[in-house]
């Protein structure tokens, strides 16, 4: 049975809305990533430090980067980071919203996500994050490698890569095409945990704030929700983030030294050598980045949706 004219128009509007949402998430993600990238760089460097420099803190790491490379050193690796978010963020955000609304509609709800339980939202967020991370993993690998290169420069050594394209070429040449997905397993684990905490908590917290009349659906509600989701996402994801960063920084071949054979091996060695607390190394800069990142992203995204004539997330 052919769909009616009204149904066809509805389908066209839905497809158009998806394209608009993909574009708006990309713009919001670029703004958020650019404004918080120095914190992300500091976090990555801190996670790569061994126990021999256990007293190193985020402020000291950031100060060393500025002193040795100048202020622009805080933005080393920004281009692959933006490229990653042009793939990662639109997929996870739009996939989560569509999945959430589809489940609510199937249950007879209005498609707004209000009747969906927190656990169901967490699963939807985790699943969306996994899909997005698999697609964006090569760009994430390049970003981590280029951020780690800054340590080599500070030690007077030659950096491994001159830019994102050079990094991609060298990784494929020395490690094979599959090398672009090195660390994909801890990456996926982290993406599941981050999005489970971030998307589900933001969605649930915003609705809680609005329904309990703490604030209307405005910047105040978005700010409160982003703070709560950032804390939740950081607590859940930090151990996987440490493992992911260390695994992805390993370069195979003559130039690199394999320290960890697998994600589990990395986890065990990190805890055995550096203690359990090492799994939350970089917790403060991670949360300090996720908080502002989510604030900039969600406030921008919600405002752009309003301008575009779309409903609130």
Secondary structure, 3 states (H helix, E strand, C coil): CCCCHHHHHHHHHHHHHHHHHHHHHHHHHHHHHHHHHHHHHHHHHHHHCCHHHCCCCHHHHHHHHHHHHCHHHHHCCHHHHHHHHHHHHHHHHHHHHHHHHHHHHHCCCCCCCCCCCHHHHHHHHHHHHHHHHHHHHHHHHHHHHHHHHHHHHHCCCCCCCCCHHHHHHHHHHHHCHHHHHCCHHHHHHHHHHHHHHHHHHHHHHHHHHHHCCCCCCCHHHHHHHHHHHHHHHHHHHHHHHHHHHHHHCCCCCCCCCCCCCCHHHHHHHHHHHHCHHHHHCCHHHHHHHHHHHHHHHHHHHHHHHHHCCCCCC
